[in-house]
Amino acid sequence: MHNADNPDVIAEYVQLEGENGTLGGYLAKPAGKGPYPGVLVIHDIYGITDHTKKVAQDLAKEGFVGLSVNLVSRSLGIDFPGGSDEVKESLKQLADADAMSDLDAGLAYLKKEPVVFTNSVGCMGFCMGGRFSLLFGAHNKDIKAVVAFYGPPIDKEVSPKYPQAAIDLVPEIEAPVLGNYGTEDHVIPVENVLKFEEKLRKHNKVFDIKIYPGAKHGFHKEGPSYHAEAANDAWKRTINWFKKYLKTYKQGKT
């Protein structure tokens, strides 16, 4: 069991069965009986890092069960740690279809958790994970809320591995979408975010997109791109979004 440094949070590494075999994962949940809403935390291109684990734990502190599926499980093994160039190179080769399948397994795992309210699961992600969060919102209709931190809505190129961009799948997204982006993002041009926003509006989707002045790509993660004001505000927006669109129940009540 991982030490979450908080008596109100239980955090641990878990294993779950996917379509292609066993997957690794990191689970953080409140110490109470629940039931609580669940959230899939989709990691960035560096895998399950300390940032990913902290996000899951912070969700647990707010009354959610956070699960991050280790998306390098197929290529590098279920226990392979995040943060290395090897993980980054592996995830660059991950096809969208395989990612969606592994996230399906994560959703199924959450729904079976006794402490999770079965019909109240959302997803959120960062960078690559933000893109996957948008794709998964279109792919799996059981997702009730979507949050993307600087997830590219338009891809640089289309290929058999990445056949459709998030903007192309807007008609398929039924869950409310929250987006957090920055004006100084070197990966995602502001004009692409505005096009995505317009597409959501055109299809009458429930959404809230915010573009933070001065914020760079990865502004929520500790490091050279960290932007405290944007990170704190985006996190508050995220929690409020999940509280609004995921059903919450008093502890021990159903």
N, C-alpha and C positions, 0 to 999 in steps of 0.2 A: 504493500500500500504506500502511495506517495504521501509525503507530509505536506499538507496544504497550509500549515502554519495557522490554522484557524479551527477551533473546536467545533464550529458550526458547519464545517465543510468536510465531506469525505471525498478524497481523490485517489484514484487508482488506475493502473494500467489494466486493460481488459482485452479479451479476445472475442471475436465474433465471426460467425460463419458467413462467408460471401459466396457468390455464384461460382467463383474461381478458386475457392479454398478459404483457409483461415486468414483473417485480417487482424492487425493490431489496432489498439485504440486507447484513448485516454478519457476517463470519465470523472467528472466532478459533480457532486450532488449535495444538496442540503442534508444535514444530519437528521432532520425530522422525518415523520412518517409520510407526509405528502397527502394526496398526490400533487405533483408539481408539473408545470409545462416542461417540455423538453426542447433543446436547441442543438442542432448539429453545428459544430464549430469547424469550418473547413479551413485548413491551414494554408499558408502561402507556399511558395515554391521551395522553401527550405524545410518543409515538413513540420512535424510536431516539435516545436522549439519551446523555450521557456515562455515566450510570448503567447503561444497557443495555449499552453497549460494555464497561464495566468488568466487568460480570457475565460476559459472554462470555469476556473475557480471563482472569478468575479461574477460570473453568471449564477453560480451556486449561492453566492452570498446574497444575491438579489432574489432568490427563490426559484431558480430554474435548474434543470438537470442538463449539463453541458457534456456533449460527447464529440470528440475529434477522432475520425477514422484515419488511420495511418495509410495514406495513399501510395506509399512505396512498398506496401506489404507484398504485392505481386512480384516486384522486381528485386527487392533487397531483403525481404523478410519482415516478419511481424514486429520484431523488436528493434529494428534499425533506427537509431536515434536521428533526430533532425539537426539541421544546421550546417551540414557539410556540402561541398561541391558535388559529391557523389549523389546526394539526395536531389540536389538541384538538377543535375543532368538526367537523372532517372525520371523526374517529374516532367521534364521537357518532352519526354517520349510517351507520356501517359495519354492515351486516347480518351476523348470525351465519353464515349460509350462505356469504357472500363471504369472511369471515374463515377459515372452515374450509377453503374451497377454496385460499386463499393459503397456509395452513399445510400443506395437503396437498402443495403445490408445494415448500415448504421441506423437508418430510420426504423427498420424492423427490430433491431436490438433495443432501441429506446422504447418502442411501443410495448415491448415485452417486460421492460423494467417495472417491477411492482410500484415503485415510487413515482413513475411517470403517468400523467393523465394521457391515456392512449391517443385521443383525438385532438391533442393540442401540442403539436411539434412544429417548430420553425427552423430556419437555417440561416447561418451568417458566415461570411468568409472575407478573407483579406487577399487582395491582388489576384493571383491565380484562383485562390479560394473564393474571392468575391465574384469572379466570373462563373465559377462552378455553382455558387449559390444562386445566381440568376438562372443558369441553365437548369439547375435542379428544381427550382420553383416552377419551371415549365414542364419538366420531365415527370415529377411526382405530385399528383394533385392532393396528396395527403398533407403537404406542407401548407401551413396556415399563415405564415409570415416570412418574408425574405428581407435580409439585410446584406448590403454589399459595401464593404470598405474598399474604395478604389479598385473595383472589379471592372476590367475593360468591357464596355458594351459593344464595341466594334473591334474585330480581330484584324491584325495586319494582313493575314492571308487565310484563305480557305483551303483545306486539304482533307483527305479521307479521315485523318485522325480528328480534325476539328471542322466538321462539315457545316456548322451553323454558328453564327455569332448570337450573343444574347439579344441584340436588337431585332434579329430575325424571328426570335421566339416569343416576342412580346405578346402576340395574340394568344399564346398557349399559357401564359402566366395568369393564374387565378388569385394567388395570394397577394396581399398588399406588399409593396416594394419600398424599402427605405434605402437611399443611396447616399454615401458620404465620399466626397471627392475634393480635390485641391486645385487651385488655379495654377500652381507651379509644378504639376505632375508631368514629368518628362516622358512618361509611358502613355498617358491618356490625355489627349488634347481636350480642352474644354469644349470645343465644338462637337466632339463625339458625345460628350455627356449631354449637351443640349439637344442633339439629334435623338438620343435615347429618351430624354424627357419628353420630347415632342411625340415620339412614337407611343409612349405610355399614355400620353394625353389623348392622342388620336383614337386609341382603342379603349378609352374610358376606364383605364386601370386606376386602382387606388395606389398612390405613390407619393413620396416626399423625397425630392433630391436636393441636397445642399452642397454647394461648392465653396470651400473655405479659402478666403483670400490669403495668399502667402504660404499655403500648405503644399508640401511636396508629396510625391508618391511614398507610401509607407509612413504617413504622419502619425499613425497610432502606435507604432512600434518604437521602443527605446533605441536610440541610435542617432546618426547624423541628420536624419530626415524628421525626427520627432518634433511635433508641433503641439505643445501642451494645451493651448486654448482649443485648437481644432479637435485634438484627441479627447479631451474631457467633454466637450459639447457633443461630439459624435457618439460617445458612449452613453451619455444621458438620453440622447435621442433614440439610441438602440434599445435601451431598457424600457423606455416609455412606449416604444413601438411594440415590443413583445408583450408588455403588460396590457396594451390596448387590444391586440389581436390574438393573443394566446389566452385561452381560458385559464383563470386562476381560481384556486379553491383554498379555503382555510384548512390548516393542517388537520389531517384526520377525517376531513369531510369529503364526500363525493357528491 
